[in-house]
Amino acid sequence: MTASLPDGERWDADGGLPAGSLLSAIVEGAEDAIISRRLDGQVLSWNRAAERLFGYSAEEMIGRSIDVLIPTDRMDEEADIIARLAAGETLTSLQTIRLRKDGAPLCVSLTTSPVRDANGTIIGASKIIRDSGSWQAAQDALARSERRFHMLADNIAQLAWIAEPDGAIHWYNRRWYEYTGTSEEEMVGWGWRAVHHPDHVERVVREFRACIGAGTYWEDTFPLRGADGEYRWFLSRAKPVYDAKGRLMSWFGTNTDITKQRDQGAAIENLLTEVNHRVKNTLATIQVLARRSAPGNDDFAKRFVRRIEALTINQDLLIDRHWGEVPVGDLVAAQLGFVRRRVGDRLRCDGPDVLLTARSAETLGLALHELATNALKHGAFSEPGGEVRVAWEVKDGHFTMRWNEAGGPPVTTPDFLGFGSAVIRDVPAATFGGEAVLDYTPEGACWRLTCPLEAVAAH
């Protein structure tokens, strides 16, 4: 913008604007500092806002060089401004530093325009100056935040990215480009599909789109191709980011390389399979030795072999679960499978989902197998109408499992309590720090185990 004096008006002898003009009133009432100066730097006018901003009165500044406001290291900047003004250029919102009367630096936003006389000759400049300290502080804080973000995002081990609400990715961290060897132009939007394994990409896209449509957390595992052409496995997650009004703004996602963990897991699984095979061979050998070591005592041999079988069932179940958490329902189904094949619906099992530790599964598995064997031989399952209900529950921080028989032959408390009773009562009670009770009621045998949930459940 170029300013000119009104027709018929001239600079007065002191170089100021004509007194009493409307323009003068507007300038004096402005909130921004408004200054006029000659091209040689002499100040011609100085409004009240300039007095407030810089601390100099108009009497102190009019006729004085404006250089008093310019830091020594900014003199070249001012020379450039004058040269551009002389060429007729207007400078808008230049962020710079000026000095107050007390010497304190001041961040300002500076707009400078050439002033022409009636003949169109540039004779000076008008400056509008605004304190931009708070704006500059905000800009500096934003710049620091940007630097911290890029320092974090570009130096984490994960590949990271940000997507639009519709899932189109518009930013990747440096690690992504280093690993994939791709460019920003290649990856824009849904270009990331190019580095996915062809056997997985359709499933990944389908499931990612489903999470985008529902606005829910996304997690998946798949291989990504590296710059060397080799594929590595990544655990990938994305979280929706909402604003204060609950509107979906973007998705933030990461890809974590889990190739080494998968290889280690596969090696451990192979090792566990080999150990399980050798243990089962050992148990089979023990079964043979038991039969040959007790000739003529078929009952002992059968019971001993059945207990070995119970250990084998537990071994298989724990191997399948990588010696980790075992659901109660899976344990019951595995240990009582040989019974269900014989009695069908006369065996009923129900209870909530509870994850057992490996040790808990071993102890409960042996007890259930012993109870089932007794039921087949002497209890409810020894007659066609007999039934057994196995139920478990969690209440008030305690785990309870019950075995209730009905419809079988009359039962009485045995005269001799052998190893089987220890497996059913003593071992669970001692292992779990609870109470294991076996009652022989007129309706049938009843077993109940009650113990703290934390003693049996996986945490």
ROBA-202207 format. One line per 8 residues: for each residue x, y negated, z negated of C-alpha. Coordinates in nm, 2 decimals. Layout:
X Y Z ~ ...
//
This chain:
0.00 0.00 0.00 ~ 0.14 -0.35 0.09 ~ 0.03 -0.66 -0.11 ~ 0.01 -1.01 0.04 ~ -0.07 -1.35 -0.10 ~ -0.42 -1.49 -0.03 ~ -0.45 -1.73 0.27 ~ -0.35 -2.08 0.17
-0.16 -1.98 -0.14 ~ 0.21 -1.99 -0.18 ~ 0.47 -1.88 -0.44 ~ 0.50 -2.17 -0.68 ~ 0.83 -2.33 -0.77 ~ 0.90 -2.08 -1.05 ~ 0.82 -1.79 -0.82 ~ 0.50 -1.69 -1.01
0.15 -1.63 -0.88 ~ -0.09 -1.93 -0.86 ~ -0.23 -1.99 -1.21 ~ -0.60 -1.92 -1.28 ~ -0.65 -1.69 -0.98 ~ -0.88 -1.39 -1.00 ~ -0.58 -1.17 -0.92 ~ -0.39 -1.30 -1.22
-0.69 -1.22 -1.45 ~ -0.70 -0.87 -1.32 ~ -0.33 -0.82 -1.36 ~ -0.33 -0.95 -1.72 ~ -0.62 -0.73 -1.82 ~ -0.48 -0.41 -1.67 ~ -0.38 -0.12 -1.90 ~ -0.07 -0.04 -1.68
0.24 -0.26 -1.67 ~ 0.23 -0.47 -1.36 ~ 0.55 -0.65 -1.26 ~ 0.65 -0.85 -0.95 ~ 1.01 -0.91 -0.85 ~ 1.22 -1.05 -0.58 ~ 1.43 -0.81 -0.37 ~ 1.74 -0.93 -0.56
1.58 -0.80 -0.88 ~ 1.46 -1.12 -1.04 ~ 1.14 -1.07 -1.23 ~ 0.86 -1.30 -1.11 ~ 0.57 -1.19 -1.32 ~ 0.52 -0.97 -1.64 ~ 0.17 -0.89 -1.77 ~ 0.07 -0.81 -2.13
0.08 -0.43 -2.07 ~ 0.44 -0.47 -1.96 ~ 0.51 -0.65 -2.29 ~ 0.35 -0.36 -2.49 ~ 0.53 -0.09 -2.29 ~ 0.89 -0.24 -2.29 ~ 0.89 -0.47 -2.59 ~ 1.00 -0.78 -2.39
0.78 -1.08 -2.38 ~ 0.70 -1.25 -2.05 ~ 0.92 -1.55 -2.15 ~ 1.21 -1.31 -2.20 ~ 1.17 -1.13 -1.87 ~ 1.05 -1.38 -1.61 ~ 1.35 -1.51 -1.42 ~ 1.57 -1.23 -1.56
1.70 -0.93 -1.36 ~ 1.50 -0.62 -1.38 ~ 1.82 -0.42 -1.41 ~ 1.80 -0.47 -1.79 ~ 1.53 -0.19 -1.78 ~ 1.73 0.05 -1.58 ~ 1.97 0.30 -1.74 ~ 2.33 0.29 -1.61
2.30 0.64 -1.45 ~ 1.98 0.53 -1.27 ~ 2.13 0.23 -1.08 ~ 2.17 0.43 -0.76 ~ 1.81 0.53 -0.78 ~ 1.71 0.16 -0.80 ~ 1.93 0.07 -0.50 ~ 1.75 0.35 -0.30
1.41 0.21 -0.41 ~ 1.51 -0.14 -0.29 ~ 1.63 -0.01 0.04 ~ 1.31 0.18 0.10 ~ 1.10 -0.12 0.00 ~ 1.29 -0.34 0.24 ~ 1.20 -0.09 0.51 ~ 0.83 -0.14 0.43
0.79 0.19 0.24 ~ 0.56 0.24 -0.06 ~ 0.68 0.47 -0.34 ~ 0.40 0.64 -0.53 ~ 0.41 0.81 -0.87 ~ 0.79 0.83 -0.90 ~ 0.88 1.00 -1.23 ~ 1.18 0.83 -1.38
1.34 0.68 -1.69 ~ 1.35 0.32 -1.80 ~ 1.47 0.15 -2.12 ~ 1.27 -0.03 -2.39 ~ 1.41 -0.35 -2.55 ~ 1.54 -0.15 -2.84 ~ 1.73 0.08 -2.60 ~ 1.51 0.38 -2.63
1.46 0.57 -2.31 ~ 1.10 0.58 -2.17 ~ 0.95 0.83 -1.93 ~ 0.75 0.64 -1.68 ~ 0.55 0.69 -1.36 ~ 0.64 0.42 -1.11 ~ 0.45 0.30 -0.80 ~ 0.63 0.03 -0.61
0.49 -0.16 -0.30 ~ 0.65 -0.43 -0.09 ~ 0.50 -0.78 -0.11 ~ 0.49 -0.99 0.21 ~ 0.44 -1.36 0.27 ~ 0.19 -1.51 0.51 ~ 0.43 -1.43 0.80 ~ 0.45 -1.06 0.70
0.81 -1.09 0.58 ~ 0.89 -0.87 0.28 ~ 0.99 -1.11 0.01 ~ 0.96 -0.90 -0.30 ~ 0.79 -0.60 -0.47 ~ 0.51 -0.52 -0.70 ~ 0.55 -0.24 -0.96 ~ 0.28 -0.05 -1.15
0.44 0.13 -1.44 ~ 0.27 0.38 -1.67 ~ 0.40 0.56 -1.97 ~ 0.43 0.93 -1.86 ~ 0.59 1.06 -2.18 ~ 0.30 1.29 -2.27 ~ 0.27 1.40 -1.91 ~ 0.64 1.46 -1.89
0.64 1.65 -2.21 ~ 0.36 1.87 -2.08 ~ 0.56 1.92 -1.75 ~ 0.87 2.02 -1.95 ~ 0.67 2.26 -2.17 ~ 0.52 2.41 -1.85 ~ 0.86 2.44 -1.70 ~ 1.00 2.61 -2.01
0.70 2.84 -2.01 ~ 0.77 2.93 -1.65 ~ 1.13 2.99 -1.72 ~ 1.05 3.22 -2.01 ~ 0.79 3.41 -1.81 ~ 1.03 3.47 -1.52 ~ 1.31 3.56 -1.76 ~ 1.09 3.82 -1.92
0.91 3.94 -1.61 ~ 1.22 3.98 -1.40 ~ 1.43 4.15 -1.67 ~ 1.19 4.41 -1.81 ~ 1.24 4.77 -1.71 ~ 0.89 4.80 -1.56 ~ 0.77 4.69 -1.22 ~ 0.51 4.42 -1.29
0.25 4.25 -1.09 ~ -0.06 4.02 -1.10 ~ -0.37 4.06 -0.89 ~ -0.67 3.85 -0.81 ~ -1.01 3.95 -0.96 ~ -1.08 4.16 -0.65 ~ -0.75 4.35 -0.69 ~ -0.54 4.19 -0.42
-0.19 4.15 -0.56 ~ -0.04 3.80 -0.52 ~ 0.28 3.83 -0.74 ~ 0.54 4.09 -0.82 ~ 0.84 4.07 -1.05 ~ 1.20 4.10 -0.92 ~ 1.22 4.47 -1.03 ~ 0.94 4.56 -0.79
1.13 4.42 -0.49 ~ 1.46 4.57 -0.61 ~ 1.30 4.91 -0.64 ~ 1.09 4.92 -0.33 ~ 1.32 4.72 -0.10 ~ 1.01 4.53 0.03 ~ 0.94 4.16 0.09 ~ 0.67 3.93 -0.04
0.51 3.92 0.31 ~ 0.49 4.30 0.33 ~ 0.33 4.34 -0.01 ~ 0.07 4.06 -0.01 ~ -0.28 4.17 -0.09 ~ -0.31 4.55 -0.07 ~ 0.03 4.59 0.10 ~ 0.15 4.80 -0.19
-0.02 5.10 -0.04 ~ 0.27 5.13 0.20 ~ 0.51 5.25 -0.07 ~ 0.26 5.51 -0.22 ~ 0.29 5.88 -0.14 ~ 0.05 5.98 0.13 ~ -0.08 6.27 -0.08 ~ -0.19 6.03 -0.36
-0.26 5.69 -0.21 ~ -0.63 5.75 -0.13 ~ -0.71 5.87 -0.48 ~ -0.51 5.59 -0.64 ~ -0.69 5.32 -0.43 ~ -1.03 5.48 -0.50 ~ -0.98 5.49 -0.88 ~ -0.83 5.14 -0.89
-1.12 5.00 -0.70 ~ -1.36 5.18 -0.94 ~ -1.19 5.01 -1.24 ~ -1.20 4.67 -1.06 ~ -1.57 4.71 -0.99 ~ -1.64 4.80 -1.36 ~ -1.38 4.54 -1.50 ~ -1.23 4.82 -1.71
-0.87 4.91 -1.81 ~ -0.69 5.12 -1.54 ~ -0.43 5.39 -1.59 ~ -0.29 5.64 -1.35 ~ 0.02 5.84 -1.27 ~ 0.17 5.87 -0.91 ~ 0.49 5.86 -0.71 ~ 0.62 5.54 -0.55
0.88 5.53 -0.27 ~ 1.21 5.35 -0.35 ~ 1.43 5.15 -0.12 ~ 1.64 5.47 -0.07 ~ 1.34 5.66 0.06 ~ 1.31 5.88 -0.24 ~ 0.99 5.90 -0.45 ~ 0.99 5.86 -0.83
0.69 5.91 -1.06 ~ 0.54 5.61 -1.24 ~ 0.29 5.56 -1.52 ~ 0.08 5.26 -1.41 ~ -0.15 5.05 -1.61 ~ -0.35 4.73 -1.54 ~ -0.55 4.52 -1.78 ~ -0.82 4.27 -1.68
-0.76 3.91 -1.81 ~ -1.05 3.69 -1.89 ~ -1.08 3.32 -1.96 ~ -1.24 3.16 -2.27 ~ -1.59 3.19 -2.10 ~ -1.55 3.56 -2.03 ~ -1.49 3.52 -1.66 ~ -1.24 3.77 -1.50
-0.94 3.57 -1.39 ~ -0.68 3.83 -1.29 ~ -0.53 4.17 -1.35 ~ -0.19 4.22 -1.51 ~ -0.03 4.55 -1.42 ~ 0.29 4.74 -1.48 ~ 0.45 5.06 -1.34 ~ 0.68 5.25 -1.57
0.93 5.50 -1.43 ~ 0.86 5.84 -1.60 ~ 1.05 6.07 -1.36 ~ 1.31 6.16 -1.62 ~ 1.04 6.23 -1.89 ~ 0.85 6.45 -1.64 ~ 1.16 6.64 -1.55 ~ 1.24 6.69 -1.92
0.88 6.79 -1.99 ~ 0.89 7.05 -1.71 ~ 1.22 7.19 -1.85 ~ 1.07 7.21 -2.20 ~ 0.76 7.38 -2.06 ~ 0.97 7.64 -1.88 ~ 1.17 7.70 -2.19 ~ 0.85 7.74 -2.40
0.72 7.99 -2.14 ~ 1.04 8.19 -2.16 ~ 1.03 8.18 -2.54 ~ 0.66 8.29 -2.54 ~ 0.74 8.58 -2.30 ~ 1.02 8.70 -2.52 ~ 0.81 8.66 -2.84 ~ 0.53 8.86 -2.68
0.78 9.13 -2.57 ~ 0.90 9.14 -2.93 ~ 0.55 9.17 -3.06 ~ 0.47 9.45 -2.82 ~ 0.78 9.63 -2.94 ~ 0.67 9.59 -3.30 ~ 0.33 9.74 -3.20 ~ 0.50 10.05 -3.05
0.72 10.09 -3.36 ~ 0.41 10.06 -3.59 ~ 0.23 10.34 -3.41 ~ 0.54 10.56 -3.41 ~ 0.63 10.48 -3.77 ~ 0.29 10.58 -3.92 ~ 0.19 10.91 -3.74 ~ -0.15 11.03 -3.86
-0.24 10.69 -4.01 ~ -0.45 10.56 -3.71 ~ -0.65 10.32 -3.92 ~ -0.33 10.14 -4.04 ~ -0.19 10.13 -3.69 ~ -0.50 9.99 -3.54 ~ -0.53 9.71 -3.80 ~ -0.17 9.62 -3.77
-0.19 9.61 -3.39 ~ -0.50 9.39 -3.41 ~ -0.31 9.14 -3.63 ~ -0.02 9.14 -3.39 ~ -0.27 9.07 -3.11 ~ -0.41 8.77 -3.31 ~ -0.06 8.63 -3.33 ~ -0.02 8.68 -2.96
-0.35 8.50 -2.89 ~ -0.23 8.21 -3.10 ~ 0.10 8.21 -2.92 ~ -0.06 8.18 -2.58 ~ -0.30 7.90 -2.70 ~ -0.02 7.70 -2.85 ~ 0.20 7.74 -2.55 ~ -0.08 7.61 -2.33
-0.11 7.31 -2.55 ~ 0.27 7.26 -2.56 ~ 0.27 7.32 -2.93 ~ 0.06 7.01 -2.98 ~ -0.30 6.95 -3.07 ~ -0.55 7.23 -3.05 ~ -0.92 7.17 -3.06 ~ -1.11 7.38 -3.31
-1.35 7.50 -3.04 ~ -1.07 7.63 -2.82 ~ -0.92 7.81 -3.11 ~ -1.25 7.98 -3.21 ~ -1.31 8.07 -2.84 ~ -0.97 8.22 -2.80 ~ -0.96 8.42 -3.13 ~ -1.32 8.55 -3.10
-1.32 8.62 -2.73 ~ -1.27 8.99 -2.78 ~ -1.58 8.99 -3.01 ~ -1.80 8.78 -2.78 ~ -1.73 9.02 -2.49 ~ -1.89 9.30 -2.70 ~ -2.18 9.11 -2.89 ~ -2.26 8.82 -2.65
-2.51 8.57 -2.80 ~ -2.51 8.74 -3.14 ~ -2.20 8.52 -3.21 ~ -2.28 8.15 -3.24 ~ -2.02 7.88 -3.28 ~ -2.07 7.51 -3.32 ~ -1.90 7.20 -3.47 ~ -1.75 6.86 -3.38
-1.44 6.80 -3.19 ~ -1.15 6.82 -3.43 ~ -0.78 6.85 -3.32 ~ -0.57 7.09 -3.53 ~ -0.20 7.09 -3.58 ~ -0.01 7.39 -3.45 ~ 0.04 7.52 -3.80 ~ -0.33 7.48 -3.88
-0.43 7.67 -3.57 ~ -0.20 7.96 -3.66 ~ -0.35 8.00 -4.01 ~ -0.71 7.95 -3.91 ~ -0.67 8.18 -3.61 ~ -0.54 8.47 -3.82 ~ -0.83 8.42 -4.07 ~ -1.09 8.42 -3.79
-0.95 8.72 -3.62 ~ -0.95 8.91 -3.95 ~ -1.31 8.82 -4.02 ~ -1.41 8.93 -3.67 ~ -1.24 9.26 -3.71 ~ -1.41 9.33 -4.04 ~ -1.75 9.23 -3.89 ~ -1.70 9.48 -3.61
-1.60 9.76 -3.84 ~ -1.81 9.71 -4.16 ~ -2.02 9.39 -4.12 ~ -2.29 9.23 -3.91 ~ -2.15 9.34 -3.57 ~ -2.14 9.71 -3.68 ~ -2.52 9.73 -3.61 ~ -2.71 9.61 -3.30
-2.92 9.34 -3.48 ~ -2.64 9.18 -3.67 ~ -2.54 8.82 -3.61 ~ -2.26 8.58 -3.71 ~ -2.26 8.20 -3.71 ~ -1.93 8.01 -3.72 ~ -1.97 7.64 -3.80 ~ -1.74 7.36 -3.90
-1.79 7.00 -4.00 ~ -1.61 6.69 -4.12 ~ -1.76 6.50 -4.41 ~ -1.62 6.25 -4.66 ~ -1.26 6.31 -4.55 ~ -1.29 6.69 -4.58 ~ -1.29 6.97 -4.33 ~ -1.52 7.27 -4.39
-1.55 7.59 -4.19 ~ -1.81 7.86 -4.26 ~ -1.85 8.22 -4.14 ~ -2.20 8.36 -4.22 ~ -2.31 8.71 -4.14 ~ -2.67 8.83 -4.13 ~ -2.87 9.13 -4.01 ~ -2.60 9.38 -4.07
-2.58 9.67 -4.32 ~ -2.59 9.60 -4.69 ~ -2.25 9.49 -4.81 ~ -2.08 9.51 -5.15 ~ -1.76 9.37 -5.29 ~ -1.48 9.61 -5.20 ~ -1.30 9.79 -5.48 ~ -0.96 9.71 -5.33
-0.86 9.37 -5.18 ~ -0.57 9.42 -4.94 ~ -0.37 9.22 -4.70 ~ -0.68 9.12 -4.50 ~ -0.82 8.94 -4.80 ~ -0.50 8.75 -4.84 ~ -0.51 8.63 -4.48 ~ -0.88 8.52 -4.52
-0.86 8.36 -4.86 ~ -0.51 8.31 -5.02 ~ -0.31 8.20 -4.72 ~ -0.56 7.92 -4.60 ~ -0.61 7.80 -4.95 ~ -0.24 7.77 -5.02 ~ -0.16 7.63 -4.67 ~ -0.42 7.35 -4.67
-0.44 7.28 -5.04 ~ -0.81 7.36 -5.05 ~ -1.05 7.63 -5.14 ~ -1.12 7.95 -4.94 ~ -1.41 8.16 -5.08 ~ -1.53 8.50 -4.95 ~ -1.86 8.62 -5.09 ~ -2.04 8.95 -5.03
-2.41 8.85 -5.05 ~ -2.70 9.08 -4.98 ~ -2.75 8.91 -4.64 ~ -2.39 8.97 -4.54 ~ -2.04 8.84 -4.59 ~ -1.99 8.47 -4.62 ~ -1.66 8.28 -4.60 ~ -1.61 7.92 -4.65
-1.29 7.70 -4.63 ~ -1.29 7.35 -4.76 ~ -0.98 7.12 -4.76 ~ -0.88 6.76 -4.69 ~ -0.91 6.68 -4.32 ~ -0.56 6.54 -4.31 ~ -0.43 6.89 -4.41 ~ -0.56 7.05 -4.09
-0.61 6.77 -3.84 ~ -0.35 6.63 -3.60 ~ -0.28 6.26 -3.67
//
